[in-house]
Amino acid sequence: MIEVRGLEKRFVQGRGRQARTVQAVAGVDFSAADGRITGLLGPNGAGKTTTLRILAGLIEADAGSAAVDGIDVATRPREAQARLGVLGDARGLYPRLTARENIVYYGRLHGLDAGRANARAEALAAMLEMTPLLERRTDGFSQGERMKTALARALVHDPANIVLDEPTNGLDVLATRALRETLRRLRDQTGKCIVFSTHVMQEVERLCDRVVVIAHGRVVADGSVDELRERAGTPDFEEAFVRLAFADEGART
Ligand SMILES: Nc1ncnc2c1ncn2[C@@H]1O[C@H](COP(=O)(O)OP(=O)(O)OP(=O)(O)O)[C@@H](O)[C@H]1O
């Protein structure tokens, strides 16, 4: 279970009189339940990545709070991280290490012994259909191979909650389908709480039980795909998104 309340974050770029403030997140609230896939949907620059980075404990919020299974990420970061698997946008694999070493290394950081970390790497590789990649250095991996390795690494400690930042970025149709299948399996078979950010409508329609629409750093709508369509008064989800996300700017096409 993930809960975000009144989250705010601004960035200051430059110094002195040249300094410019960007309000990246301006009061985001949402909850993501166990056994559900929740999508953060928003246009470029809406504040999705910043929200997820705060949740992952990578940056601090200026105001508000984020909690994983009721544990505040700012005040009890290690406990919160133990319950959270994070697939970041940069993937960040160590190129000189093999896929197995990348996964096991993270397992060890999360306190698993070597035997357990290796067993988890093998089980996850089987689930993600990447066993033949395990002993290869990640240097030179394709986008899909990187994503699988990074996802296995994020899941190595079997967290109850998973956060993914634009997980299908750069993936082809088959890899995207495989990822969708994996996320559904994690939801249905193990009841994980899954949150992912995207700006791909199709992905949200096919995968999400709940959608949180973010625009200009704020939540502008929250509900199932059907509820959002109904609320926007259109059967076309893309049109519904545009109406909800850009309501204050007049509808665009
Ligand atoms: N480290 C930073 N320094 C300065 N500005 C930042 C920083 N990180 C994010 N921003 C700004 O905050 C705003 C929100 O960015 P964020 O990456 O959270 O959006 P997003 O919804 O994930 O967008 P996208 O879909 O394009 O990835 C943007 O205007 C961005 O330029």
PDBQT file of the ligand as one rigid body, heavy atoms in Angstrom, charges set to zero:
ROOT
HETATM    1  N1  LIG A 301      16.516  18.072 -10.977  1.00  0.00    +0.000 N 
HETATM    2  C1  LIG A 301      15.709  18.981 -11.537  1.00  0.00    +0.000 A 
HETATM    3  N2  LIG A 301      16.118  20.258 -11.652  1.00  0.00    +0.000 NA
HETATM    4  C2  LIG A 301      15.313  21.206 -12.206  1.00  0.00    +0.000 A 
HETATM    5  N3  LIG A 301      14.080  20.967 -12.694  1.00  0.00    +0.000 NA
HETATM    6  C3  LIG A 301      13.629  19.700 -12.605  1.00  0.00    +0.000 A 
HETATM    7  C4  LIG A 301      14.416  18.650 -12.036  1.00  0.00    +0.000 A 
HETATM    8  N4  LIG A 301      13.696  17.500 -12.099  1.00  0.00    +0.000 NA
HETATM    9  C5  LIG A 301      12.515  17.816 -12.682  1.00  0.00    +0.000 A 
HETATM   10  N5  LIG A 301      12.477  19.144 -12.983  1.00  0.00    +0.000 N 
HETATM   11  C6  LIG A 301      11.355  19.870 -13.614  1.00  0.00    +0.000 C 
HETATM   12  O1  LIG A 301      10.164  19.531 -12.899  1.00  0.00    +0.000 OA
HETATM   13  C7  LIG A 301       9.075  19.380 -13.776  1.00  0.00    +0.000 C 
HETATM   14  C8  LIG A 301       8.484  17.984 -13.595  1.00  0.00    +0.000 C 
HETATM   15  O2  LIG A 301       9.423  17.011 -14.091  1.00  0.00    +0.000 OA
HETATM   16  P1  LIG A 301       9.164  15.437 -14.014  1.00  0.00    +0.000 P 
HETATM   17  O3  LIG A 301      10.384  14.785 -14.570  1.00  0.00    +0.000 OA
HETATM   18  O4  LIG A 301       8.738  15.083 -12.646  1.00  0.00    +0.000 OA
HETATM   19  O5  LIG A 301       7.930  15.271 -15.011  1.00  0.00    +0.000 OA
HETATM   20  P2  LIG A 301       7.318  13.967 -15.697  1.00  0.00    +0.000 P 
HETATM   21  O6  LIG A 301       5.844  14.055 -15.482  1.00  0.00    +0.000 OA
HETATM   22  O7  LIG A 301       8.003  12.751 -15.216  1.00  0.00    +0.000 OA
HETATM   23  O8  LIG A 301       7.645  14.251 -17.230  1.00  0.00    +0.000 OA
HETATM   24  P3  LIG A 301       8.029  13.257 -18.450  1.00  0.00    +0.000 P 
HETATM   25  O9  LIG A 301       6.772  12.536 -18.816  1.00  0.00    +0.000 OA
HETATM   26  O10 LIG A 301       8.446  14.236 -19.501  1.00  0.00    +0.000 OA
HETATM   27  O11 LIG A 301       9.131  12.361 -17.987  1.00  0.00    +0.000 OA
HETATM   28  C9  LIG A 301       9.614  19.644 -15.176  1.00  0.00    +0.000 C 
HETATM   29  O12 LIG A 301       9.332  20.986 -15.519  1.00  0.00    +0.000 OA
HETATM   30  C10 LIG A 301      11.107  19.404 -15.029  1.00  0.00    +0.000 C 
HETATM   31  O13 LIG A 301      11.835  20.192 -15.951  1.00  0.00    +0.000 OA
ENDROOT
TORSDOF 0
